[in-house]
Amino acid sequence: PQGSEEAKAFVNAFLKRSMPKKKDEAIQDILTRKAVVLEHYSKKKTKQKRKKTKGFTAKQRREMRLFEIEPEQQRYAIFLPLHELWKQYVRDLCHGLKPDAQPHMVQGKLLKADLHGAIVTVTKSKCPSYVGITGIILQEFKHVFKIITKEDKLKVVPKLNNVFSLEIDGFISYIYGSKFQLRASERSAKKFKLKGTIDL
């Protein structure tokens, strides 16, 4: 066992290490109160700034032709598996598309669904040349659909002033393009009104 002097020397040395900013007189003063609150100096951790990964600008994407489909890839048969995947996706989204499913529920789901891979037909249009175009949606932009037809032709169809029909498992849904001018990512969060003026 340590003697009283050794113990005192140990405590003094320990307190000096624990409270480096205090003078000896202040430490002795604290000891007389019989209660010692040890100070703790933690090293401040320097937060590393996360580097934001910069994506391509719209101009760079156009120059790199990221969204362009090569002519040799513009074949209807290539995208039929995409359509089959889309049908399965919609069935899962609408809980099986059973015959007793309510049409307005299916319509509500389809309005917010991703349409890449869906087969659509232009049923009405202010421009008669668009009426009857049928094909798989390859790309959806804010104002246009890019559709590949059975004749292996890539058509760019504007949403404005066009009505599109969409059929899956007996359910036919109509999309009024004038009310549908949103990007797919924005559309998923939008609340669509059930009632409203319907026009081309």
C-alpha positions as CSV (number, residue, x, y, z in Angstrom):
1,P,0.0,0.0,0.0
2,Q,1.1,3.5,-0.8
3,G,2.0,5.9,2.0
4,S,0.1,9.2,2.4
5,E,2.9,11.2,0.7
6,E,3.0,8.9,-2.3
7,A,-0.7,9.0,-2.6
8,K,-0.7,12.8,-2.4
9,A,2.0,13.0,-5.1
10,F,0.1,10.6,-7.3
11,V,-3.2,12.6,-7.0
12,N,-1.4,15.9,-7.7
13,A,0.3,14.5,-10.8
14,F,-2.9,12.9,-12.0
15,L,-4.9,16.2,-11.6
16,K,-2.2,18.1,-13.4
17,R,-2.5,15.8,-16.3
18,S,-6.3,15.8,-16.2
19,M,-6.5,19.6,-15.8
20,P,-3.6,21.1,-17.7
21,K,-5.1,24.6,-17.9
22,K,-5.4,25.0,-14.1
23,K,-2.6,26.3,-12.0
24,D,-1.3,24.4,-8.9
25,E,-3.0,26.8,-6.5
26,A,-6.4,26.2,-8.2
27,I,-5.9,22.5,-8.1
28,Q,-5.1,22.6,-4.3
29,D,-8.2,24.8,-3.8
30,I,-10.3,22.2,-5.6
31,L,-8.8,19.4,-3.4
32,T,-9.9,21.1,-0.2
33,R,-13.6,20.9,-1.4
34,K,-13.2,17.1,-1.6
35,A,-15.0,17.0,-4.9
36,V,-13.1,17.1,-8.2
37,V,-14.6,17.5,-11.6
38,L,-12.1,16.4,-14.1
39,E,-12.0,18.3,-17.3
40,H,-12.0,16.5,-20.6
41,Y,-10.6,18.1,-23.7
42,S,-11.6,16.2,-26.8
43,K,-9.9,16.9,-30.1
44,K,-12.3,18.5,-32.5
45,K,-12.9,16.2,-35.4
46,T,-12.6,18.0,-38.7
47,K,-15.5,17.1,-40.9
48,Q,-14.5,16.1,-44.3
49,K,-16.6,17.8,-46.9
50,R,-18.3,15.5,-49.3
51,K,-17.5,16.2,-52.8
52,K,-20.6,16.4,-54.9
53,T,-20.5,14.3,-58.0
54,K,-21.2,16.6,-60.8
55,G,-23.4,15.1,-63.5
56,F,-23.5,16.0,-67.1
57,T,-25.3,19.2,-68.2
58,A,-28.1,19.0,-70.7
59,K,-25.8,20.3,-73.4
60,Q,-23.2,17.7,-72.7
61,R,-25.8,14.9,-72.8
62,R,-26.9,16.1,-76.2
63,E,-23.4,16.3,-77.5
64,M,-22.6,12.8,-76.2
65,R,-26.0,11.6,-77.6
66,L,-26.8,9.7,-74.4
67,F,-30.5,9.4,-75.1
68,E,-30.3,8.7,-78.8
69,I,-31.2,5.1,-80.0
70,E,-28.9,3.9,-82.7
71,P,-30.7,3.0,-86.0
72,E,-29.6,-0.6,-85.8
73,Q,-31.3,-0.8,-82.4
74,Q,-34.6,0.6,-83.6
75,R,-36.4,-2.7,-84.0
76,Y,-39.8,-3.5,-82.4
77,A,-38.8,-7.1,-81.7
78,I,-35.9,-6.0,-79.5
79,F,-38.3,-4.2,-77.1
80,L,-41.0,-6.8,-76.8
81,P,-39.3,-8.3,-73.6
82,L,-39.4,-4.8,-72.2
83,H,-43.2,-4.7,-72.8
84,E,-43.6,-8.1,-71.0
85,L,-41.7,-6.7,-68.0
86,W,-43.9,-3.6,-68.0
87,K,-47.1,-5.8,-68.0
88,Q,-45.8,-7.7,-65.0
89,Y,-44.8,-4.4,-63.3
90,V,-48.4,-3.0,-63.8
91,R,-50.0,-6.2,-62.6
92,D,-47.9,-6.1,-59.4
93,L,-48.7,-2.4,-59.1
94,C,-52.5,-3.0,-59.4
95,H,-52.5,-6.1,-57.2
96,G,-53.1,-8.6,-60.0
97,L,-55.6,-6.7,-62.3
98,K,-58.5,-8.9,-61.2
99,P,-61.8,-8.7,-63.2
100,D,-63.5,-7.1,-60.1
101,A,-60.9,-4.4,-59.9
102,Q,-62.3,-0.9,-59.9
103,P,-61.5,1.0,-63.1
104,H,-60.8,4.3,-61.4
105,M,-58.3,2.6,-59.1
106,V,-56.5,1.1,-62.1
107,Q,-56.6,4.5,-63.9
108,G,-55.1,6.2,-60.8
109,K,-52.3,3.7,-60.6
110,L,-51.5,4.0,-64.4
111,L,-51.4,7.8,-64.2
112,K,-48.5,7.6,-61.8
113,A,-46.9,4.4,-63.3
114,D,-43.7,4.4,-65.4
115,L,-44.8,4.0,-69.0
116,H,-41.5,2.8,-70.5
117,G,-42.4,-0.4,-72.2
118,A,-46.1,0.2,-72.5
119,I,-47.9,-0.3,-75.8
120,V,-49.9,2.9,-76.6
121,T,-52.1,4.0,-79.5
122,V,-52.9,7.6,-80.5
123,T,-56.7,7.6,-80.6
124,K,-57.4,11.3,-81.1
125,S,-55.3,14.1,-82.3
126,K,-55.5,17.6,-83.7
127,C,-53.0,16.5,-86.3
128,P,-54.6,13.6,-88.2
129,S,-51.3,12.1,-89.2
130,Y,-50.7,11.0,-85.6
131,V,-54.0,9.1,-85.2
132,G,-53.5,5.3,-85.3
133,I,-49.8,5.3,-84.4
134,T,-49.2,2.2,-82.2
135,G,-46.1,1.1,-80.5
136,I,-43.9,0.6,-77.4
137,I,-42.9,3.7,-75.5
138,L,-39.1,3.7,-75.4
139,Q,-38.6,7.1,-73.9
140,E,-40.8,9.6,-72.1
141,F,-39.9,13.2,-71.9
142,K,-41.8,16.2,-70.5
143,H,-43.5,17.0,-73.8
144,V,-43.1,13.9,-76.0
145,F,-43.2,10.2,-76.2
146,K,-40.7,8.3,-78.3
147,I,-42.5,5.2,-79.7
148,I,-41.2,2.3,-81.8
149,T,-43.8,0.9,-84.1
150,K,-44.3,-2.6,-85.5
151,E,-42.8,-1.3,-88.8
152,D,-39.5,-0.6,-86.9
153,K,-40.0,3.1,-87.1
154,L,-39.1,5.4,-84.3
155,K,-41.9,8.1,-83.9
156,V,-41.7,11.2,-81.7
157,V,-45.2,12.0,-80.7
158,P,-46.0,15.2,-78.7
159,K,-48.2,14.8,-75.7
160,L,-50.0,18.1,-76.4
161,N,-53.3,17.8,-78.3
162,N,-53.1,14.0,-78.4
163,V,-55.1,11.3,-76.6
164,F,-53.4,8.0,-76.1
165,S,-55.1,4.6,-75.2
166,L,-53.4,2.0,-73.1
167,E,-54.7,-1.6,-72.9
168,I,-53.6,-4.3,-70.4
169,D,-55.5,-7.5,-69.5
170,G,-58.8,-6.1,-70.8
171,F,-58.5,-2.7,-69.0
172,I,-58.4,0.2,-71.5
173,S,-57.1,3.5,-70.1
174,Y,-57.0,6.9,-71.9
175,I,-54.3,9.4,-71.4
176,Y,-55.0,13.0,-72.2
177,G,-51.6,14.3,-73.2
178,S,-52.4,17.9,-72.6
179,K,-52.9,17.1,-68.9
180,F,-49.9,14.7,-68.9
181,Q,-47.0,17.1,-69.7
182,L,-44.7,16.0,-66.9
183,R,-41.5,14.0,-66.6
184,A,-42.1,10.5,-65.3
185,S,-40.3,11.3,-62.0
186,E,-42.5,14.4,-61.4
187,R,-45.7,12.5,-62.4
188,S,-45.2,9.9,-59.7
189,A,-45.6,12.6,-57.0
190,K,-48.4,14.6,-58.6
191,K,-52.0,14.4,-57.4
192,F,-54.3,14.1,-60.4
193,K,-57.9,15.5,-60.1
194,L,-60.6,13.0,-60.9
195,K,-62.8,15.7,-62.5
196,G,-61.9,18.5,-64.8
197,T,-62.3,19.8,-68.3
198,I,-61.2,17.3,-70.9
199,D,-60.0,18.7,-74.2
200,L,-57.4,18.0,-76.8
